[in-house]
């Protein structure tokens, strides 16, 4: 009899120990979240967090620890970038509250869900995009010669309060570091020239970061941008990349709303030509961002 009771107790303890080290969202809704991606035309390459996942149409398995930045690209077409946010998993609060019946398990289960990033899940709503064909190098050269705008044409007719924005970093790929730094400063100036943003000076940003012992060198995602934006005391934070592969140049910039911690807008543009063409791309993207935020 004692042996049977001991076996039952051992079994119960084993089950409880197994459950305790898992959060409810991790147990019942741990992902991945499957998102169907379609494009017109078909056969476009799909990237998840800069990793190639396949070609359209495909079902994208998105892990919960992913930033879920999806890039869809095809030769001869403008790329599309989708930055999908998480929403709270249904099991996170109600499930973990059940652990109050076993008090020591409650904080452990909650921490496990947060550490594994299973407190939220990504929407599985299908992504359907129509890619826009870009002109050939010869066509682009004709268009840019005829329609190249002046700086004044990028200024908005906006009289409202300016948005305090910090440009925390632009990754330069395929170009010298000094050129990348120059391009970042140009982007900072172009954003200010739109009339929409009050852009924080680089020196002020570096001083505040040093005072708070905050290292933002690798701050290139929404969560980090939100956190650093709180340190800086700004309402908007921008980050992105400028890349050059041969004669193809791409500028991509994302603006995060610090108060809500969500992506406010993300814009990109690309062009085939000399490196000098990047300056026009920067002006184009700056104007698109300003229109989205202030119009």
C-alpha positions as CSV (number, residue, x, y, z in Angstrom):
1,X,0.0,0.0,0.0
2,X,2.8,2.4,0.9
3,X,4.5,1.6,-2.3
4,X,1.4,2.5,-4.4
5,X,1.0,5.8,-2.5
6,X,4.7,6.6,-3.1
7,X,4.4,5.8,-6.8
8,X,1.3,8.1,-7.1
9,X,3.1,10.9,-5.3
10,X,6.1,10.5,-7.5
11,X,4.0,10.6,-10.6
12,X,2.1,13.7,-9.5
13,X,5.3,15.6,-8.6
14,X,6.8,14.7,-12.0
15,X,3.8,16.0,-13.9
16,X,3.7,19.2,-11.8
17,X,7.4,19.9,-12.3
18,X,7.0,19.4,-16.1
19,X,4.0,21.9,-16.2
20,X,5.6,24.4,-13.9
21,X,8.5,25.1,-16.2
22,X,6.2,26.0,-19.0
23,X,3.9,28.9,-19.5
24,X,0.4,28.5,-20.7
25,X,1.0,30.3,-24.0
26,X,4.1,28.3,-24.5
27,X,2.3,25.0,-23.8
28,X,-0.9,25.6,-25.9
29,X,0.0,28.3,-28.5
30,X,3.8,28.1,-29.0
31,X,3.8,28.7,-32.7
32,X,5.1,28.9,-35.3
33,X,2.4,31.1,-36.9
34,X,1.8,30.1,-40.5
35,X,1.2,32.9,-43.0
36,X,0.4,32.3,-46.7
37,X,2.3,34.7,-49.0
38,X,1.2,35.3,-52.5
39,X,2.5,37.7,-55.1
40,X,1.6,38.8,-58.6
41,X,3.6,37.9,-60.5
42,X,4.4,34.6,-58.9
43,X,7.9,33.3,-58.3
44,X,9.0,36.2,-56.0
45,X,11.7,35.5,-53.4
46,X,10.4,35.8,-49.8
47,X,12.8,36.9,-47.0
48,X,12.1,36.7,-43.3
49,X,14.3,38.8,-41.1
50,X,16.9,38.9,-44.0
51,X,16.8,35.0,-44.4
52,X,15.6,33.6,-47.7
53,X,12.6,31.3,-47.1
54,X,11.4,30.4,-50.6
55,X,9.4,31.7,-53.5
56,X,5.8,32.6,-53.8
57,X,3.3,31.1,-53.4
58,X,4.4,29.6,-50.1
59,X,3.3,29.2,-46.5
60,X,5.7,31.0,-44.2
61,X,6.3,29.5,-40.8
62,X,7.1,32.5,-38.5
63,X,8.7,31.6,-35.2
64,X,7.5,33.6,-32.1
65,X,11.0,34.9,-31.6
66,X,11.0,36.4,-35.1
67,X,10.8,40.2,-35.8
68,X,8.5,39.2,-38.7
69,X,9.9,41.6,-41.2
70,X,9.0,40.1,-44.6
71,X,10.6,41.2,-47.8
72,X,9.1,40.1,-51.2
73,X,11.3,40.8,-54.2
74,X,11.7,39.8,-57.8
75,X,14.1,40.9,-60.5
76,X,12.6,43.7,-62.5
77,X,10.1,44.7,-59.8
78,X,10.1,47.0,-56.8
79,X,10.5,45.0,-53.5
80,X,7.7,45.1,-50.9
81,X,8.4,45.0,-47.1
82,X,5.8,44.0,-44.6
83,X,6.5,44.5,-40.9
84,X,3.8,42.5,-39.1
85,X,3.2,43.2,-35.3
86,X,2.2,40.7,-32.7
87,X,-1.1,40.6,-30.7
88,X,-1.5,39.1,-27.3
89,X,-1.9,35.3,-27.3
90,X,-5.2,34.2,-25.9
91,X,-3.7,31.8,-23.3
92,X,-1.2,34.3,-21.9
93,X,-3.1,36.0,-19.1
94,X,-6.1,33.6,-18.4
95,X,-3.8,30.5,-18.6
96,X,-1.0,31.9,-16.5
97,X,-3.5,33.2,-13.9
98,X,-4.5,29.5,-13.2
99,X,-1.0,29.1,-11.8
100,X,-2.1,31.3,-8.8
101,X,-3.5,28.0,-7.5
102,X,0.1,26.9,-7.2
103,X,1.7,30.2,-6.3
104,X,5.4,29.4,-7.0
105,X,4.5,28.3,-10.5
106,X,2.8,31.6,-11.4
107,X,5.9,33.8,-11.8
108,X,7.9,30.9,-13.4
109,X,5.2,30.3,-16.0
110,X,4.8,34.0,-16.8
111,X,8.6,34.4,-17.2
112,X,8.8,31.3,-19.4
113,X,6.2,32.8,-21.8
114,X,8.0,36.2,-21.9
115,X,11.5,34.7,-22.3
116,X,10.3,32.5,-25.2
117,X,8.4,35.5,-26.7
118,X,5.2,33.4,-26.7
119,X,3.1,36.1,-25.0
120,X,2.1,37.3,-28.4
121,X,1.3,35.7,-31.7
122,X,1.4,36.9,-35.3
123,X,-1.7,37.3,-37.4
124,X,-2.1,34.5,-39.9
125,X,-4.0,36.7,-42.3
126,X,-2.7,35.9,-45.8
127,X,-0.3,38.4,-47.5
128,X,-1.2,39.2,-51.1
129,X,0.9,41.7,-52.9
130,X,1.1,43.0,-56.5
131,X,4.7,43.9,-57.4
132,X,5.3,47.0,-59.5
133,X,7.6,46.7,-62.4
134,X,10.6,49.0,-62.5
135,X,11.9,50.6,-65.6
136,X,15.0,49.4,-67.4
137,X,18.2,51.3,-66.8
138,X,17.7,53.1,-70.1
139,X,14.1,54.0,-69.3
140,X,15.1,55.1,-65.8
141,X,17.9,57.4,-67.1
142,X,15.4,59.2,-69.4
143,X,12.8,59.5,-66.6
144,X,15.3,60.9,-64.1
145,X,16.8,63.4,-66.5
146,X,13.3,64.8,-67.3
147,X,11.7,64.7,-63.9
148,X,14.4,65.0,-61.3
149,X,12.9,67.1,-58.5
150,X,14.5,69.9,-56.6
151,X,14.8,69.9,-52.8
152,X,12.0,72.4,-52.5
153,X,9.6,69.9,-54.2
154,X,10.1,67.6,-51.2
155,X,8.9,70.1,-48.6
156,X,5.4,69.5,-47.4
157,X,2.7,72.1,-47.0
158,X,2.4,71.3,-43.3
159,X,1.9,73.9,-40.5
160,X,1.2,71.5,-37.5
161,X,3.6,70.7,-34.7
162,X,6.7,69.0,-35.8
163,X,7.3,65.4,-34.6
164,X,10.5,65.0,-32.5
165,X,12.4,62.3,-34.2
166,X,15.7,60.5,-33.6
167,X,17.5,58.8,-36.5
168,X,19.4,56.2,-34.5
169,X,21.3,54.4,-37.2
170,X,21.5,53.5,-40.9
171,X,23.2,50.3,-41.9
172,X,25.5,50.9,-44.9
173,X,26.0,47.8,-47.0
174,X,28.2,47.6,-50.1
175,X,29.9,50.9,-49.6
176,X,32.7,52.4,-47.5
177,X,31.9,53.3,-43.9
178,X,32.7,57.0,-44.4
179,X,30.2,57.2,-47.4
180,X,27.6,55.4,-45.3
181,X,28.0,58.0,-42.5
182,X,27.7,60.8,-45.1
183,X,24.5,59.3,-46.4
184,X,23.1,59.0,-42.9
185,X,23.7,62.7,-42.3
186,X,22.1,63.5,-45.6
187,X,19.0,61.5,-44.6
188,X,18.9,63.4,-41.3
189,X,19.0,66.7,-43.1
190,X,16.4,65.6,-45.7
191,X,14.0,64.5,-43.0
192,X,14.3,67.9,-41.3
193,X,13.8,69.7,-44.6
194,X,10.4,68.1,-45.2
195,X,9.0,70.4,-42.4
196,X,7.4,67.4,-40.7
197,X,10.2,66.4,-38.3
198,X,12.3,68.1,-35.6
199,X,15.3,65.8,-36.0
200,X,17.6,65.3,-33.0
201,X,21.2,66.2,-33.6
202,X,23.6,63.2,-33.7
203,X,25.8,64.8,-31.0
204,X,22.8,65.3,-28.6
205,X,21.8,61.7,-29.2
206,X,25.3,60.4,-28.4
207,X,25.5,62.5,-25.3
208,X,22.2,61.2,-23.9
209,X,23.2,57.6,-24.7
210,X,26.6,58.1,-22.9
211,X,24.9,59.6,-19.8
212,X,22.6,56.7,-19.6
213,X,25.3,54.1,-20.5
214,X,23.1,52.9,-23.4
215,X,24.8,51.2,-26.3
216,X,22.6,51.6,-29.5
217,X,25.2,50.4,-32.0
218,X,23.1,47.4,-33.0
219,X,19.7,49.0,-32.4
220,X,17.9,48.1,-35.7
221,X,14.6,46.7,-34.6
222,X,11.3,47.9,-33.3
223,X,11.7,46.8,-29.7
224,X,15.1,48.4,-29.3
225,X,14.0,51.5,-31.1
226,X,11.1,51.9,-28.7
227,X,13.3,51.5,-25.7
228,X,16.0,53.9,-26.9
229,X,13.3,56.4,-27.9
230,X,12.1,56.4,-24.3
231,X,15.7,57.1,-23.2
232,X,16.0,60.0,-25.6
233,X,12.6,61.4,-24.9
234,X,11.4,61.6,-28.5
235,X,8.1,60.6,-30.0
236,X,9.4,58.9,-33.1
237,X,12.6,56.9,-33.9
238,X,13.9,56.0,-37.4
239,X,16.3,53.3,-38.5
240,X,17.0,51.5,-41.7
241,X,19.6,50.6,-44.3
242,X,21.3,51.9,-47.5
243,X,22.7,49.1,-49.7
244,X,24.5,49.0,-53.0
245,X,25.0,45.9,-55.1
246,X,26.8,46.8,-58.3
247,X,24.8,49.6,-59.8
248,X,21.6,48.7,-57.9
249,X,20.9,50.9,-54.8
250,X,18.2,50.5,-52.2
251,X,17.2,52.8,-49.3
252,X,14.9,51.5,-46.6
253,X,13.7,53.4,-43.5
254,X,11.3,52.5,-40.8
255,X,9.8,54.9,-38.3
256,X,8.6,53.6,-34.9
257,X,6.0,55.4,-32.7
258,X,7.6,55.4,-29.2
259,X,4.4,55.8,-27.2
260,X,2.7,52.8,-28.8
261,X,5.8,50.8,-29.6
262,X,4.5,50.1,-33.1
263,X,5.8,50.7,-36.6
264,X,4.3,53.9,-37.8
265,X,5.5,53.7,-41.4
266,X,8.1,51.8,-43.4
267,X,9.2,53.0,-46.8
268,X,11.8,51.9,-49.4
269,X,13.0,52.9,-52.9
270,X,15.6,51.6,-55.3
271,X,17.3,52.7,-58.4
272,X,19.9,51.5,-60.9
273,X,22.7,53.9,-61.6
274,X,25.8,55.5,-60.1
275,X,26.3,55.9,-56.4
276,X,25.2,59.5,-56.6
277,X,21.7,58.3,-57.3
278,X,21.4,57.3,-53.6
279,X,21.0,61.0,-52.8
280,X,17.8,61.1,-54.8
281,X,16.5,57.9,-53.2
282,X,17.1,59.4,-49.8
283,X,15.0,62.5,-50.8
284,X,12.3,60.3,-52.2
285,X,12.1,58.1,-49.0
286,X,12.2,61.2,-46.7
287,X,9.3,62.7,-48.5
288,X,7.3,59.5,-48.4
289,X,7.8,59.1,-44.7
290,X,6.8,62.7,-44.1
291,X,3.6,62.4,-46.1
292,X,2.7,59.2,-44.2
293,X,3.3,60.8,-40.7
294,X,2.2,64.4,-41.2
295,X,-0.5,64.4,-44.0
